[in-house]
Amino acid sequence: MRMRKKKHGAERIAACNEILIPSEALPTTDPQAFFSEEKPLHLEIGCGKGDFAVGMAAKYPQYNWIAMERVSDVACIALEKAMVNKDSRPDNLRFLIGDARNVAEWFPASSIDCLYLNFSDPWPKKGYAKRRLTHEGFLKLYQSVMKPGGMLKLKTDNEGLFDFSLEQFAACGLTVEWQTRDLHHSEKNADNVMTEYERNFSSMGQVIYSAWVRF
């Protein structure tokens, strides 16, 4: 379902400028320059309403976090959520409004330590496979910016997308170091930070699929 356009969305986003990275600045500026201190860089693609990014930035202050969201009205919610908590957590979270297809233009080679894909659109219709964020075309883009040995962490509620992703990881020669078809009953659940989508669907009994992939 398409989100209703936010009233005064542009103004509300502008009010959060201190934690927003302008996309036009990235081709010429190292992303680390937007943080007060250089730390290992973690990137979430498709951050939704920001629960995961805000939670992870607070839980892991030893990393810098960039939360990327393509839809500006959704990013607006995430930005405002982060601003509410900005004085109670480390200054280690920034947001970027943009499309995953531009990752290789925005981030230098070997700059990302860990990349997160949480509940990406499964694009289930025939002929839409290339739009999936785990398609080999996207995986090659990620590989161009990941540090050697960097990790991709996937979560999804869609079994079809999960199976497709495993096939794509194998096709690209990537190593799946860990996987589960029931994250919330796995050994990794104790450290799991849920997205708003994950919380809603798991409360209805939907299992969550997850894989950790080494580049």
Secondary structure, DSSP 8 states (H G I E B T S, - for coil): ------TTHHHHHHTTGGGEE-GGGTTTS-GGGGSSS---EEEEES-TTSHHHHHHHHH-TTSEEEEEES-HHHHHHHHHHHHHHGGGS-S-EEEEE--GGGHHHHS-TT-EEEEEEES-----STT-GGGSTTSHHHHHHHHHHEEEEEEEEEEES-HHHHHHHHHHHHHTT-EEEEEES-GGGSTTGGG----HHHHHHHTTT---EEEEEE-
